[in-house]
């Protein structure tokens, strides 16, 4: 493997722990630094951002999810379609900190793909990890009203505006039309993502689905990684097991938490169901649990690091009831790293991690009765629970560890560099 140490520009719209994409963004940067490479960052300003030396070049903060006045809507629309601010700021950053390669994650909306033009002008090789289906689906989920949807296949993005499938609190037609225009501009008119040398698909499901939807650019499969030793070492002492199961992640509509609540009614009050995280559905979920008397559901709010890992370690197992076509959830890897099996739906990339009766159990998406039965199976079979947890931990240590990921990622970087005609890394 080449020994040249690289200046790597990591780009993501959030520079704080918001979700799985941010975990991958930070973990990748840490991994490269552990091998002597230098990490540079480009993102959006936010009060929760981690400190870094390039933060003065970040783009201004905007919350595209909240309601806005007409003037703010117009400014945000222009930024979503093509942010001249982001293009100028990344140019200024690169003047001071030249990069050997750029590794992009979620750049849609808050940053926009305008930065691709500047990176290509400077002949910076570009790799982009895909965390959802945004490059072929305006809503990014391949779903409408909790049902599978591939109406935008082959670039027929007008279906998004017709179905109003692009999420907004008020089901805004304006936001759906804008999101549709974004897709036509970036993919049809500009073909702006052609500047990316190599795309990374963390799950085979994502790779296969977006290729079926008409995506024809260079796409390679590389699953996420997790360092189980770092997670275990960060637990800060002994952890006392308890009769609980745990969900951790965003509290949003596509995560299937109402299905988990229905299942919780079926397992009785003796087993705690801990809900860790925050999001736009938290108030509704708390009201639902209170109204329906689901006394075993406990909301712990947002936790991270050792506090989160202690709660996972204390639990018997984790549940991810998502109704979306998940890519390759980092939350499953974190549970596996702590020796906990996971129950999840038979959809998206989830079955690539949760193998029935090997590393966990799967259930039919949205089926509370099936989920309740799978929860009961693990609660009543301690030997099975133990075996699944051991298998899960072995999987992440042997197949999804940092060193294997590093070697494969360096190969992808090498491929991207060769495509630009630059010197080998």
Wavefront OBJ file of the C-alpha trace (Angstrom):
o trace
v 0.000 0.000 0.000
v 1.397 3.447 -0.915
v 2.822 5.360 2.034
v 2.138 8.944 0.950
v 0.314 10.883 3.660
v -2.711 12.701 2.326
v -4.522 15.929 3.087
v -8.118 14.700 3.008
v -11.008 17.161 2.831
v -14.052 15.612 4.537
v -17.315 17.329 3.573
v -20.712 16.967 5.259
v -23.467 19.468 5.958
v -23.475 18.783 9.722
v -20.262 18.914 11.767
v -21.844 17.504 14.918
v -23.436 14.172 15.757
v -26.841 14.398 14.090
v -27.243 10.847 12.757
v -25.560 7.876 11.139
v -24.039 9.884 8.292
v -22.222 12.080 10.788
v -20.910 9.044 12.670
v -19.434 7.748 9.412
v -18.044 11.204 8.543
v -16.220 11.552 11.871
v -15.183 7.884 12.099
v -13.649 8.017 8.624
v -11.684 11.152 9.488
v -10.444 9.585 12.734
v -9.446 6.410 10.918
v -7.409 8.299 8.353
v -5.740 10.387 11.051
v -4.781 7.214 12.925
v -2.781 6.253 9.827
v -0.967 9.574 9.654
v -3.158 11.422 7.159
v -4.410 14.961 7.811
v -8.151 15.614 8.059
v -9.627 18.900 6.858
v -13.345 19.670 7.197
v -16.001 21.640 5.330
v -19.551 21.892 6.666
v -22.232 24.315 7.859
v -21.955 26.560 10.924
v -23.967 25.329 13.907
v -23.777 25.948 17.685
v -23.161 22.235 18.326
v -20.275 21.900 15.858
v -17.023 20.294 16.926
v -14.034 22.595 16.837
v -11.657 22.415 13.873
v -9.118 24.695 12.225
v -11.115 25.170 9.025
v -14.420 26.192 10.647
v -14.045 29.838 9.579
v -14.693 28.665 6.018
v -17.942 26.850 6.835
v -21.143 28.059 5.161
v -23.724 30.050 7.101
v -26.356 28.218 9.098
v -29.827 27.583 7.716
v -32.596 25.241 8.877
v -34.376 24.101 5.724
v -36.957 22.153 7.746
v -38.620 25.043 9.579
v -41.269 27.402 8.136
v -39.894 30.635 6.598
v -41.064 33.975 5.272
v -41.097 34.656 1.537
v -37.694 36.379 1.471
v -36.048 33.618 3.511
v -37.686 30.995 1.304
v -36.265 32.642 -1.815
v -32.756 32.791 -0.355
v -32.916 29.193 0.823
v -34.257 28.047 -2.558
v -31.334 29.670 -4.352
v -28.896 28.083 -1.933
v -30.463 24.642 -2.347
v -30.222 24.819 -6.122
v -26.698 26.230 -6.329
v -24.854 27.793 -3.395
v -22.370 30.383 -4.594
v -21.481 30.928 -0.939
v -20.400 27.293 -0.532
v -18.430 27.400 -3.788
v -16.595 30.578 -2.711
v -15.895 29.331 0.820
v -14.502 25.979 -0.273
v -12.296 27.800 -2.764
v -10.948 30.024 0.017
v -10.361 26.963 2.212
v -8.433 25.183 -0.525
v -6.269 28.263 -1.093
v -5.002 27.906 2.482
v -5.279 24.112 2.859
v -4.644 22.288 -0.446
v -6.302 18.868 -0.486
v -5.079 15.665 -2.117
v -8.583 14.215 -2.153
v -12.126 15.193 -1.126
v -14.410 12.683 0.585
v -18.030 13.853 0.508
v -21.021 12.634 2.501
v -24.381 14.459 2.766
v -24.026 17.799 0.962
v -27.588 18.257 -0.332
v -29.535 21.424 0.490
v -27.443 23.142 3.173
v -24.222 23.028 1.105
v -25.443 21.998 -2.375
v -23.314 20.300 -5.055
v -21.966 23.677 -6.245
v -18.701 22.751 -4.499
v -18.177 19.979 -7.063
v -17.439 22.502 -9.766
v -14.694 24.119 -7.678
v -13.169 20.787 -6.688
v -13.115 19.625 -10.307
v -11.642 22.948 -11.482
v -8.757 22.369 -9.068
v -8.453 18.711 -10.167
v -9.085 17.454 -6.641
v -10.146 13.767 -6.821
v -13.647 13.300 -5.372
v -15.102 10.290 -3.546
v -18.685 10.400 -2.245
v -20.304 8.043 0.264
v -24.059 7.668 -0.281
v -26.186 7.539 2.868
v -29.612 7.462 1.216
v -31.273 7.390 -2.224
v -31.182 11.145 -2.900
v -29.318 10.825 -6.203
v -32.292 9.009 -7.769
v -35.205 9.926 -5.465
v -36.251 13.473 -4.629
v -37.563 12.402 -1.189
v -34.379 10.334 -0.590
v -36.439 7.460 0.935
v -37.933 5.581 -2.061
v -41.246 5.825 -0.198
v -44.563 7.663 -0.342
v -47.035 7.407 2.548
v -45.124 4.458 4.049
v -45.247 2.520 0.756
v -42.402 1.699 -1.631
v -42.136 4.103 -4.549
v -39.898 4.134 -7.622
v -41.953 6.543 -9.714
v -38.909 8.744 -10.382
v -37.156 5.874 -12.180
v -35.149 7.063 -15.148
v -35.293 10.733 -14.159
v -39.074 11.224 -14.038
v -38.779 13.510 -11.033
v -42.086 15.331 -11.660
v -43.756 12.491 -9.738
v -42.255 13.907 -6.532
v -44.176 17.174 -6.863
v -47.354 15.326 -7.802
v -47.155 13.022 -4.759
v -45.790 15.693 -2.372
v -43.386 13.075 -1.070
v -40.577 15.485 -0.148
v -40.884 15.865 3.591
v -41.953 19.114 5.195
v -44.075 19.695 8.327
v -46.819 21.438 6.358
v -46.725 19.181 3.232
v -45.645 22.277 1.347
v -46.271 22.188 -2.400
v -43.642 24.915 -2.809
v -40.977 22.757 -1.147
v -41.978 19.768 -3.261
v -41.790 21.775 -6.479
v -38.422 23.194 -5.408
v -37.112 19.721 -4.597
v -38.266 18.501 -7.993
v -36.551 21.410 -9.758
v -33.407 20.604 -7.795
v -33.363 17.080 -9.205
v -33.892 18.247 -12.808
v -31.230 20.957 -12.503
v -28.546 18.830 -10.853
v -29.082 15.626 -12.807
v -30.751 16.613 -16.064
v -29.449 20.077 -16.932
v -26.037 20.206 -15.222
v -25.200 16.534 -14.599
v -23.204 18.039 -11.760
v -22.454 14.764 -9.979
v -20.423 13.680 -12.982
v -17.574 15.508 -11.214
v -17.461 12.730 -8.603
v -14.842 10.120 -9.500
v -16.117 7.255 -7.339
v -19.341 6.783 -5.362
v -19.423 4.447 -2.353
v -22.492 2.326 -1.553
v -22.353 1.039 2.047
v -24.991 -1.626 1.366
v -25.607 -3.932 -1.564
v -29.278 -3.027 -1.340
v -28.545 0.662 -1.951
v -26.151 -0.162 -4.772
v -28.628 -2.436 -6.533
v -31.637 -0.160 -6.041
v -30.117 3.060 -7.330
v -28.629 1.212 -10.301
v -32.105 -0.147 -11.080
v -33.403 3.431 -10.814
v -31.043 4.470 -13.608
v -27.856 5.538 -11.793
v -24.978 4.828 -14.202
v -21.906 6.347 -12.544
v -18.992 4.464 -10.959
v -20.377 2.929 -7.764
v -18.444 0.566 -5.475
v -19.602 -1.382 -2.451
v -17.870 -0.657 0.854
v -19.756 -1.272 4.121
v -19.318 0.992 7.120
v -16.898 -0.051 9.857
v -16.843 0.105 13.637
v -14.010 -0.143 16.147
v -15.436 -2.465 18.805
v -12.393 -2.060 21.043
v -12.789 1.722 21.266
v -16.472 1.367 22.165
v -15.852 -1.270 24.831
v -12.954 0.702 26.316
v -15.119 3.796 26.611
v -17.694 2.254 28.945
v -16.038 3.582 32.134
v -16.214 0.576 34.459
v -18.610 -2.293 35.035
v -22.119 -2.267 33.598
v -24.951 -3.981 35.465
v -27.365 -5.819 33.139
v -31.092 -5.110 33.406
v -34.387 -6.301 31.945
v -34.616 -3.777 29.130
v -34.574 -3.459 25.374
v -33.387 -0.320 23.646
v -34.025 1.799 20.568
v -31.518 4.543 19.800
v -31.626 6.932 16.864
v -33.699 9.771 15.477
v -37.304 10.072 16.610
v -38.826 10.609 13.179
v -41.762 9.222 11.271
v -39.907 6.686 9.132
v -38.315 4.958 12.139
v -41.413 2.869 12.948
v -41.563 3.733 16.641
v -45.348 3.521 16.817
v -44.997 -0.100 15.705
v -42.533 -0.643 18.551
v -45.045 0.895 20.976
v -47.733 -1.543 19.828
v -45.279 -4.401 20.337
v -44.396 -3.062 23.798
v -48.023 -3.498 24.872
v -47.764 -7.198 24.077
v -44.699 -7.960 26.202
v -46.058 -6.645 29.472
v -44.773 -3.989 31.887
v -41.899 -6.033 33.343
v -39.458 -5.253 30.533
v -38.425 -1.626 30.012
v -38.431 -0.270 26.466
v -35.890 2.548 26.436
v -36.138 5.185 23.716
v -32.888 7.089 23.232
v -32.751 10.026 20.862
v -34.563 13.172 19.836
v -36.456 14.435 16.826
v -39.630 15.933 15.468
v -41.788 12.997 16.655
v -40.746 13.058 20.291
v -43.757 15.009 21.556
v -46.202 12.793 19.649
v -44.501 9.644 20.935
v -44.572 10.836 24.538
v -48.255 11.743 24.239
v -49.039 8.357 22.655
v -47.291 6.422 25.434
v -49.094 8.474 28.075
v -52.512 8.294 26.421
v -52.358 4.560 25.799
v -50.867 3.706 29.173
v -47.695 2.101 27.836
v -45.936 2.338 31.175
v -42.837 0.342 30.222
v -41.699 2.881 27.595
v -39.062 5.257 28.984
v -37.686 8.291 27.134
v -34.046 9.028 27.895
v -33.516 11.834 25.387
v -30.387 12.273 23.327
v -27.308 10.424 24.589
v -23.892 9.975 23.049
v -20.544 8.350 23.760
v -20.130 6.453 27.013
v -23.610 7.386 28.297
v -25.227 5.873 25.199
v -23.026 2.798 25.166
v -23.742 2.065 28.837
v -27.481 1.998 28.149
v -26.984 -0.347 25.198
v -24.675 -2.582 27.221
v -27.190 -2.764 30.084
v -29.963 -3.875 27.770
v -30.753 -7.388 26.614
v -30.869 -6.420 22.939
v -31.674 -3.528 20.601
v -34.640 -2.987 18.294
v -34.640 -0.974 15.064
v -38.268 -0.951 13.825
v -37.641 1.337 10.835
v -40.176 1.448 8.016
v -37.762 3.139 5.593
v -35.317 1.396 3.280
v -32.356 1.843 5.596
v -28.901 1.817 4.052
v -26.514 0.186 6.547
v -27.473 1.572 9.973
v -24.553 2.550 12.199
v -26.802 1.898 15.208
v -26.790 -1.823 14.391
v -22.989 -1.836 14.232
v -22.795 -0.087 17.612
v -25.115 -2.637 19.216
v -23.146 -5.503 17.660
v -19.867 -4.020 18.926
v -21.280 -4.201 22.454
v -22.302 -7.823 22.016
v -26.021 -7.121 21.616
v -28.171 -8.735 18.921
v -30.703 -6.581 17.077
v -34.265 -7.115 15.916
v -35.010 -5.265 12.672
v -37.275 -5.405 9.617
v -36.559 -7.436 6.483
v -36.048 -4.312 4.389
v -33.241 -2.268 2.869
v -29.706 -3.071 3.914
v -30.747 -4.278 7.370
v -30.787 -8.020 6.492
v -27.163 -7.664 5.330
v -26.282 -7.206 9.013
v -29.117 -8.906 10.894
v -28.983 -12.539 9.871
v -31.910 -14.518 11.277
v -30.811 -16.721 14.178
v -27.179 -15.669 13.628
v -26.831 -12.021 14.702
v -30.454 -11.195 15.492
v -34.016 -11.657 14.282
v -35.997 -9.983 11.518
v -39.705 -9.191 11.313
v -42.169 -7.945 8.713
v -41.942 -4.182 8.437
v -44.777 -2.384 10.217
v -46.135 -5.614 11.752
v -46.391 -5.039 15.511
v -47.584 -8.589 16.173
v -44.580 -10.100 14.384
v -42.218 -7.704 16.153
v -43.777 -8.577 19.513
v -43.315 -12.281 18.816
v -39.637 -11.812 17.937
v -39.072 -9.761 21.089
v -40.712 -12.517 23.139
v -38.504 -15.181 21.541
v -35.353 -13.408 22.736
v -36.774 -12.573 26.154
v -37.599 -16.229 26.773
v -34.446 -17.816 25.352
v -31.308 -16.672 27.149
v -28.973 -19.189 25.414
v -30.150 -17.934 22.002
v -29.777 -14.315 23.113
v -26.221 -14.947 24.271
v -25.237 -16.812 21.107
v -26.628 -14.112 18.812
v -24.780 -11.414 20.758
v -21.489 -13.294 20.512
v -21.971 -13.804 16.782
v -22.797 -10.134 16.275
v -19.650 -8.998 18.040
v -17.535 -11.486 16.107
v -18.967 -10.165 12.832
v -17.927 -6.563 13.421
v -14.503 -7.563 14.727
v -13.618 -9.884 11.844
v -15.419 -8.370 8.842
v -16.307 -4.760 9.679
v -13.254 -3.593 11.592
v -11.216 -0.447 10.917
v -8.106 -1.986 9.354
v -9.953 -3.892 6.660
v -11.973 -0.756 5.905
v -8.836 1.382 5.702
v -7.182 -0.874 3.148
v -10.255 -0.915 0.923
v -10.855 2.830 1.245
v -7.268 3.589 0.269
v -7.821 1.475 -2.834
v -10.883 3.581 -3.671
v -8.896 6.774 -3.135
v -6.204 5.396 -5.462
v -8.863 4.735 -8.110
v -10.237 8.278 -7.787
v -6.760 9.795 -8.070
v -5.989 7.766 -11.196
v -9.213 9.009 -12.817
v -8.062 12.616 -12.441
v -4.621 11.889 -13.890
v -2.891 12.977 -10.668
v 0.059 11.257 -9.006
v -0.726 8.008 -7.183
v -1.474 8.173 -3.479
l 1 2 3 4 5 6 7 8 9 10 11 12 13 14 15 16 17 18 19 20 21 22 23 24 25 26 27 28 29 30 31 32 33 34 35 36 37 38 39 40 41 42 43 44 45 46 47 48 49 50 51 52 53 54 55 56 57 58 59 60 61 62 63 64 65 66 67 68 69 70 71 72 73 74 75 76 77 78 79 80 81 82 83 84 85 86 87 88 89 90 91 92 93 94 95 96 97 98 99 100 101 102 103 104 105 106 107 108 109 110 111 112 113 114 115 116 117 118 119 120 121 122 123 124 125 126 127 128 129 130 131 132 133 134 135 136 137 138 139 140 141 142 143 144 145 146 147 148 149 150 151 152 153 154 155 156 157 158 159 160 161 162 163 164 165 166 167 168 169 170 171 172 173 174 175 176 177 178 179 180 181 182 183 184 185 186 187 188 189 190 191 192 193 194 195 196 197 198 199 200 201 202 203 204 205 206 207 208 209 210 211 212 213 214 215 216 217 218 219 220 221 222 223 224 225 226 227 228 229 230 231 232 233 234 235 236 237 238 239 240 241 242 243 244 245 246 247 248 249 250 251 252 253 254 255 256 257 258 259 260 261 262 263 264 265 266 267 268 269 270 271 272 273 274 275 276 277 278 279 280 281 282 283 284 285 286 287 288 289 290 291 292 293 294 295 296 297 298 299 300 301 302 303 304 305 306 307 308 309 310 311 312 313 314 315 316 317 318 319 320 321 322 323 324 325 326 327 328 329 330 331 332 333 334 335 336 337 338 339 340 341 342 343 344 345 346 347 348 349 350 351 352 353 354 355 356 357 358 359 360 361 362 363 364 365 366 367 368 369 370 371 372 373 374 375 376 377 378 379 380 381 382 383 384 385 386 387 388 389 390 391 392 393 394 395 396 397 398 399 400 401 402 403 404 405 406 407 408 409 410 411 412 413 414 415 416 417 418 419 420 421 422 423 424 425
